[in-house]
Amino acid sequence: MDRAAILFQLAFAFDRVKAMAPKHPEWKTQQPFKALLEKDAGALTASGEKGLLQIVAATHAGMTTEEFSKSVRDWLAVARHPRFDRPYDSLVYQPMLELLGYLRSNGFKTFVVSGGGVEFMRPWMEGVYGILPEQVVGSSGVVKFQISADGKPDLMKQAKIEFIDDGRGKPVGINRFIGRRPIFAFGNSDGDLQMLQWTAAGPGARFAGIVHHTDGVREYAYDRDSKIGKLDKALDAASAGGFDMKQDWKEVFPSLATAGAAKEAKP
């Protein structure tokens, strides 16, 4: 989940920069925006994590939470993944959907815990995964309560990070926002390792699973050398090597008809 959510959020941020550029002429000469607008991959990569955070801050702040949610929904309605030519919110994992359905049918409450931005994920999680906004835990920026000029109370997004829900932050976020140690937990990167360790350390029967992305044809193949979603220490810690996507998954993504039907079933 982490890698997908983060990459989808970066794609959203990049498209937002292009859409907002006419109102920001200074971006033509200011990095990393200049590199992004000129499609200079080398310069954009050179800007590193700091540059990506600048882009996210510029495209995610200065609006109310409702305005931001609308911008995410509007983007998802038209954006398509450049490789798979599918809507981004249809690029979810069919086995994950089946597992969530199985757990809920057997009385479990399900959550998404991701390093992606919580405000970015909440607008589409219910329609895709059947997970309510209050059951989404993610990284968050500062929001500020204010009374607008028309007297309406709003929550305004600020260009400042409040909480990073990754690595050691994941069990902290679970404790903070959920208040219970998970019984089942699944991850696909080193950013999930501490969450899986904390889950497995609880009393009674527990399950902590790793998904190993090995299918470069149907999805992607990556692990120890990946720049985003690196799976190294967590792969070593997995006693059985995790679930091998290429060998173990009959399907990776749901059919577009199935994905569309699932979204239509939600309000």
C-alpha positions in Angstrom: 0.0 0.0 0.0 2.7 2.4 1.0 4.6 2.5 -2.3 1.4 2.8 -4.4 -0.2 5.5 -2.2 3.0 7.6 -2.2 3.6 7.3 -5.9 0.0 8.1 -6.6 0.2 11.1 -4.4 3.4 12.3 -6.2 1.6 11.9 -9.5 -1.2 14.0 -8.2 1.2 16.7 -6.9 3.1 16.8 -10.2 -0.2 17.3 -12.2 -1.2 20.0 -9.7 2.0 21.9 -10.3 1.3 21.9 -14.1 -2.3 23.1 -13.5 -1.2 25.8 -11.0 1.8 27.0 -13.0 0.0 29.9 -14.8 -0.6 31.5 -11.4 3.0 31.0 -10.4 5.3 32.5 -13.0 8.2 32.3 -10.6 8.1 28.5 -11.0 9.7 28.9 -14.4 13.0 29.7 -12.8 12.6 28.2 -9.4 13.7 24.6 -8.7 12.3 21.9 -8.3 9.3 23.4 -10.2 11.4 24.4 -13.2 12.6 20.9 -13.6 9.1 19.4 -13.3 7.6 21.9 -15.8 10.5 21.3 -18.3 10.4 17.5 -17.8 14.0 17.5 -16.7 14.1 14.2 -14.8 17.8 14.6 -13.9 17.3 18.0 -12.2 14.2 16.7 -10.5 16.0 13.7 -9.2 18.8 15.9 -8.0 16.4 17.9 -5.9 16.0 14.8 -3.8 13.5 14.3 -0.9 13.7 18.1 -0.1 12.5 18.9 -3.6 9.6 16.5 -3.5 8.5 17.9 -0.1 8.6 21.4 -1.7 6.3 20.2 -4.4 3.9 18.5 -2.1 3.8 21.5 0.3 3.1 23.9 -2.6 0.3 21.7 -4.0 -1.4 20.5 -0.8 -1.5 23.7 1.3 -3.3 27.0 1.2 -6.8 25.5 0.8 -9.4 24.1 3.1 -9.7 20.4 3.7 -12.9 20.3 1.7 -11.3 22.0 -1.3 -8.3 19.6 -1.1 -10.6 16.6 -1.0 -12.5 17.9 -4.1 -9.2 18.4 -5.9 -8.2 14.8 -5.2 -11.6 13.4 -6.4 -11.5 15.6 -9.5 -8.0 14.4 -10.4 -8.9 10.7 -9.9 -11.9 11.2 -12.2 -9.6 12.0 -15.2 -6.0 11.0 -14.4 -4.7 7.7 -15.8 -1.5 5.8 -15.0 1.0 6.3 -17.9 2.0 2.6 -18.0 -1.2 0.8 -17.3 -3.6 3.4 -18.9 -6.1 2.9 -16.0 -7.5 5.2 -13.4 -5.1 5.3 -10.4 -7.8 4.2 -8.0 -8.3 1.0 -10.1 -4.7 0.0 -9.5 -5.4 -1.7 -6.2 -4.6 -5.3 -5.5 -7.3 -7.9 -6.1 -6.0 -10.2 -3.3 -6.1 -7.3 -0.9 -9.7 -6.6 -1.8 -10.6 -10.2 -1.3 -8.8 -10.4 2.1 -10.5 -7.2 3.3 -13.9 -8.6 2.4 -13.1 -11.9 4.1 -11.9 -10.3 7.3 -15.0 -8.0 7.5 -17.3 -10.9 6.8 -15.8 -12.6 9.8 -16.2 -9.7 12.2 -12.9 -7.9 11.9 -12.6 -4.1 11.6 -10.2 -3.1 8.9 -7.9 -0.1 8.6 -5.4 1.3 6.1 -2.1 2.4 7.7 0.1 4.1 5.2 3.0 6.5 4.8 0.9 8.4 2.3 -0.9 11.6 3.2 -4.1 10.9 5.1 -6.0 13.8 3.5 -5.0 12.4 0.0 -6.2 8.9 0.8 -9.5 9.5 2.7 -11.5 10.8 -0.3 -11.3 7.5 -2.2 -10.6 4.8 0.4 -14.3 4.0 1.1 -15.2 3.7 -2.6 -12.3 1.5 -3.4 -11.5 -0.5 -0.2 -14.7 -0.1 1.8 -12.7 1.6 4.5 -14.3 4.7 6.1 -12.3 7.9 6.4 -11.9 7.6 10.2 -10.3 4.2 9.6 -7.5 5.6 7.5 -4.2 6.4 9.3 -1.5 8.2 7.4 1.0 11.0 7.4 -0.5 14.4 8.0 0.1 18.1 7.6 -0.9 20.8 10.0 -4.4 22.2 9.6 -5.6 25.4 11.2 -9.1 26.3 12.3 -10.2 29.7 10.9 -13.3 31.8 10.2 -13.4 32.8 6.6 -14.4 36.2 5.3 -18.0 35.0 4.8 -18.2 33.8 8.4 -17.8 30.1 7.6 -15.6 28.0 9.9 -13.0 26.1 7.9 -9.9 23.9 8.4 -7.1 25.4 6.4 -4.2 23.2 5.3 -0.7 24.6 6.2 2.6 23.9 4.5 4.0 22.2 7.6 4.3 18.5 8.4 2.6 17.3 11.6 3.2 13.5 11.6 5.0 11.0 9.4 3.3 7.6 9.5 6.2 5.5 8.4 8.8 3.2 10.0 8.8 3.7 13.8 5.9 6.1 13.3 3.5 3.4 12.2 2.9 1.7 15.6 2.8 5.1 17.2 0.1 6.2 14.7 -1.9 3.0 15.2 -1.8 3.5 19.0 -2.6 7.2 18.6 -5.5 6.9 16.2 -6.8 3.4 16.6 -5.9 2.6 20.2 -5.5 -1.2 19.7 -2.7 -3.5 18.6 -3.6 -5.2 15.3 -4.2 -8.9 15.1 -3.4 -9.1 11.4 -1.0 -6.7 9.6 0.4 -6.7 6.1 3.1 -4.6 4.6 5.4 -4.4 1.5 8.3 -2.3 2.5 10.8 -1.6 5.3 8.5 1.2 6.3 6.2 -1.5 7.6 8.7 -3.5 9.6 8.1 -1.9 13.0 4.3 -2.2 12.6 4.7 -5.9 11.8 7.1 -6.4 14.7 4.6 -4.7 17.1 1.7 -6.7 15.8 3.6 -10.0 16.1 4.7 -9.2 19.7 1.1 -9.1 21.0 -0.5 -11.9 23.0 -2.4 -14.7 21.4 -2.6 -15.7 17.8 -1.2 -13.0 15.5 -0.3 -12.7 11.8 2.2 -10.4 10.2 2.6 -10.7 6.4 4.9 -9.3 3.8 4.0 -8.9 0.1 7.1 -9.3 -2.1 6.7 -7.4 -5.4 8.3 -9.8 -7.9 6.1 -9.4 -11.0 7.7 -6.9 -13.4 5.2 -7.9 -16.2 1.9 -7.5 -14.4 3.0 -4.9 -11.9 6.6 -4.1 -10.7 9.6 -6.1 -9.4 11.5 -4.4 -6.7 12.9 -5.0 -3.2 16.4 -4.1 -1.8 17.4 -1.4 -4.2 14.2 0.5 -4.6 14.3 4.2 -4.0 10.6 4.2 -2.8 9.1 1.3 -0.9 12.5 -0.4 -0.3 12.1 -4.0 1.0 15.3 -5.2 2.6 15.3 -5.6 6.4 11.6 -6.6 6.4 12.3 -9.2 3.7 15.1 -10.7 5.9 12.8 -10.7 8.9 10.0 -12.6 7.0 10.5 -16.2 8.1 8.9 -17.6 4.9 10.1 -14.9 2.5 6.6 -13.3 2.3 3.9 -13.7 -0.3 5.5 -13.8 -3.8 3.4 -11.7 -6.1 4.5 -13.5 -9.3 4.1 -17.0 -8.0 1.2 -16.6 -5.5 -1.2 -14.1 -7.1 -3.5 -15.3 -9.8 -4.6 -11.7 -10.4 -2.9 -8.5 -9.5 -5.4 -5.8 -10.3 -9.2 -6.1 -10.4 -10.9 -5.9 -13.8 -12.0 -2.3 -14.6 -15.6 -3.5 -14.6 -15.2 -4.9 -11.1 -13.4 -1.8 -9.8 -16.0 0.5 -11.3 -18.8 -1.5 -9.8 -17.2 -1.4 -6.3 -16.9 2.4 -6.5 -20.5 2.8 -7.7 -21.7 0.7 -4.7 -20.4 3.3 -2.3 -22.2 6.7 -1.6 
